[in-house]
Amino acid sequence: MSDFPSAENYWKELKERYDKLRWALSDPASKEPGRFSAGELAELRSCWRNGDFQPNAAFFRALGMLHPDAPPSEMLMRQWGVILAGLGYMAAQMPGHFHDGQIKPGHALHKAGLSELRLEKWLQSDDETFLHQSGAVFRYLATKGEACNTWSLASLILQQKDSRPRHRLAGDFYYSSGKAAAEADKQTAA
């Protein structure tokens, strides 16, 4: 019997911990125990700036909620740095409603007006460029006020070497684009 959880169990447990963290980030005005304050959200946003990863107390608090047994690898910490900074932006811009499990990130990015060129540049990038562009995507969604399934976005970043999540996001984006074009055609034909 192995001491390591199966991949399926690992992702299931990580998703459960992520949901608890998302709850803790969702209402910075609340004085409820376990919530991150507005100041902690600001600190979380500052852990990833211009491609520079600077872990801080808020980052380590959040990371401890996600990986309570042992600190993750350096690369995984950098990936979480981008994700947590992005969630900090979204939670500050849209307190209480930055996550919507029914809205795929590709649909949200299309609705927000992200250009196809910017999407392709992000999804085709590698390593540090991918992380830097991912941070920009979180900020873009926050600025546009577009909620989405942030777990899907986070897992895409955590699996950045796997092309399948990127293909799903691109498919969702272009599906929304085609659907919007078909609706526009119906409007003009009527």
C-alpha positions as CSV (number, residue, x, y, z in Angstrom):
1,M,0.0,0.0,0.0
2,S,1.4,3.4,-1.0
3,D,1.6,6.4,1.3
4,F,0.8,8.6,-1.7
5,P,-2.8,9.3,-2.7
6,S,-3.9,8.3,-6.2
7,A,-3.9,11.1,-8.8
8,E,-7.7,11.2,-8.6
9,N,-7.8,11.4,-4.8
10,Y,-5.0,14.1,-4.9
11,W,-7.0,16.3,-7.2
12,K,-10.3,15.7,-5.3
13,E,-8.6,16.6,-1.9
14,L,-6.9,19.6,-3.4
15,K,-10.2,20.9,-4.9
16,E,-11.8,20.6,-1.5
17,R,-9.0,22.6,0.1
18,Y,-9.2,25.1,-2.7
19,D,-13.0,25.6,-2.1
20,K,-12.3,26.3,1.6
21,L,-9.6,28.8,0.6
22,R,-12.0,30.4,-2.0
23,W,-14.5,30.8,0.8
24,A,-11.9,32.5,3.0
25,L,-11.0,35.0,0.2
26,S,-14.6,35.7,-0.8
27,D,-15.6,38.4,1.7
28,P,-12.8,40.7,2.9
29,A,-15.3,42.9,4.8
30,S,-16.4,40.0,7.0
31,K,-15.0,39.7,10.5
32,E,-15.8,36.0,10.5
33,P,-12.9,33.9,11.7
34,G,-10.9,32.3,8.9
35,R,-11.6,35.0,6.4
36,F,-8.8,37.0,4.7
37,S,-9.0,40.8,5.4
38,A,-8.8,43.4,2.7
39,G,-5.2,44.0,3.8
40,E,-4.4,40.4,3.4
41,L,-5.9,40.3,-0.1
42,A,-3.7,43.3,-1.0
43,E,-0.7,41.4,0.4
44,L,-1.7,38.3,-1.6
45,R,-1.9,40.4,-4.8
46,S,1.6,41.6,-4.2
47,C,3.2,38.1,-4.1
48,W,3.3,38.1,-7.9
49,R,4.2,41.3,-9.6
50,N,5.5,41.7,-13.2
51,G,6.7,38.2,-13.3
52,D,8.5,38.5,-10.0
53,F,7.5,36.0,-7.3
54,Q,7.8,37.4,-3.8
55,P,6.1,35.1,-1.3
56,N,4.8,36.8,1.8
57,A,2.8,36.0,5.0
58,A,-0.6,36.0,3.2
59,F,0.7,33.7,0.5
60,F,2.1,31.2,3.0
61,R,-1.2,31.3,5.0
62,A,-3.1,30.4,1.8
63,L,-0.5,27.9,0.7
64,G,-0.8,26.2,4.1
65,M,-4.6,25.8,3.5
66,L,-3.9,24.1,0.2
67,H,-0.9,22.0,1.2
68,P,-1.2,21.4,5.0
69,D,1.1,18.4,5.2
70,A,4.3,19.7,3.5
71,P,5.4,22.7,1.4
72,P,5.2,22.0,-2.4
73,S,8.1,22.2,-4.8
74,E,9.5,25.6,-5.9
75,M,7.7,25.3,-9.3
76,L,4.4,24.5,-7.6
77,M,4.9,27.4,-5.3
78,R,5.4,29.8,-8.3
79,Q,2.2,28.4,-9.9
80,W,0.2,29.0,-6.7
81,G,1.8,32.4,-6.4
82,V,0.2,33.4,-9.8
83,I,-3.1,31.8,-8.9
84,L,-3.3,33.3,-5.4
85,A,-2.3,36.7,-6.6
86,G,-5.0,36.4,-9.3
87,L,-7.6,35.3,-6.8
88,G,-6.6,38.3,-4.7
89,Y,-7.3,40.6,-7.6
90,M,-10.6,39.0,-8.4
91,A,-11.8,38.9,-4.7
92,A,-10.9,42.6,-4.3
93,Q,-12.7,43.6,-7.5
94,M,-15.7,41.3,-7.1
95,P,-16.2,40.5,-3.4
96,G,-18.4,37.5,-2.9
97,H,-18.9,36.7,-6.6
98,F,-15.6,36.2,-8.3
99,H,-16.2,32.5,-8.7
100,D,-19.0,30.9,-10.6
101,G,-18.7,27.2,-11.1
102,Q,-21.1,27.3,-14.1
103,I,-19.0,29.7,-16.2
104,K,-16.1,28.2,-18.0
105,P,-13.0,30.4,-18.1
106,G,-13.0,30.4,-22.0
107,H,-16.6,31.7,-22.0
108,A,-15.8,34.4,-19.4
109,L,-12.7,35.5,-21.4
110,H,-14.7,35.8,-24.6
111,K,-17.5,37.7,-22.9
112,A,-14.9,40.0,-21.3
113,G,-13.6,40.8,-24.8
114,L,-10.2,39.1,-24.7
115,S,-8.7,39.2,-28.2
116,E,-8.0,36.0,-30.0
117,L,-4.4,37.1,-30.4
118,R,-3.9,37.5,-26.7
119,L,-5.6,34.2,-26.0
120,E,-3.3,32.4,-28.5
121,K,-0.2,34.1,-27.1
122,W,-1.1,33.0,-23.6
123,L,-2.0,29.4,-24.5
124,Q,1.0,28.9,-26.7
125,S,3.5,30.3,-24.2
126,D,5.8,28.1,-22.0
127,D,7.0,28.2,-18.4
128,E,7.6,31.7,-17.0
129,T,5.9,33.4,-19.9
130,F,2.9,31.2,-19.3
131,L,2.8,32.1,-15.6
132,H,3.2,35.8,-16.4
133,Q,0.4,35.7,-19.0
134,S,-1.8,33.7,-16.6
135,G,-1.5,36.5,-14.0
136,A,-2.5,39.0,-16.7
137,V,-5.6,36.8,-17.5
138,F,-6.7,36.9,-13.8
139,R,-6.3,40.7,-13.7
140,Y,-8.2,41.1,-17.0
141,L,-11.2,39.1,-15.7
142,A,-11.1,41.1,-12.4
143,T,-11.0,44.4,-14.3
144,K,-13.9,43.4,-16.5
145,G,-15.9,42.1,-13.6
146,E,-16.2,38.6,-15.1
147,A,-16.7,35.7,-12.7
148,C,-15.7,32.2,-13.8
149,N,-14.9,28.8,-12.5
150,T,-11.7,29.8,-10.9
151,W,-10.8,26.2,-10.1
152,S,-10.7,25.4,-13.8
153,L,-8.4,28.3,-14.3
154,A,-6.2,27.3,-11.4
155,S,-6.0,23.7,-12.5
156,L,-5.0,24.8,-16.0
157,I,-2.1,26.6,-14.5
158,L,-1.2,23.7,-12.2
159,Q,-1.2,21.4,-15.2
160,Q,0.7,23.9,-17.5
161,K,2.7,21.1,-19.2
162,D,-0.5,19.3,-20.2
163,S,-2.0,20.6,-23.4
164,R,-5.5,19.2,-22.8
165,P,-6.7,21.9,-20.4
166,R,-5.4,24.6,-22.8
167,H,-7.3,23.0,-25.6
168,R,-10.5,22.9,-23.6
169,L,-10.2,26.5,-22.7
170,A,-9.6,27.5,-26.3
171,G,-12.5,25.4,-27.4
172,D,-14.8,27.1,-24.9
173,F,-13.6,30.5,-26.0
174,Y,-14.1,29.8,-29.7
175,Y,-17.5,28.1,-29.0
176,S,-18.6,31.3,-27.3
177,S,-17.3,33.3,-30.3
178,G,-19.2,31.2,-32.8
179,K,-22.3,31.3,-30.7
180,A,-22.1,35.1,-30.4
181,A,-21.6,35.3,-34.2
182,A,-24.6,33.1,-34.9
183,E,-26.7,35.3,-32.6
184,A,-25.6,38.4,-34.4
185,D,-26.5,36.8,-37.7
186,K,-30.0,36.0,-36.4
187,Q,-30.4,39.6,-35.3
188,T,-29.4,41.1,-38.6
189,A,-31.6,38.6,-40.5
190,A,-34.6,39.5,-38.5
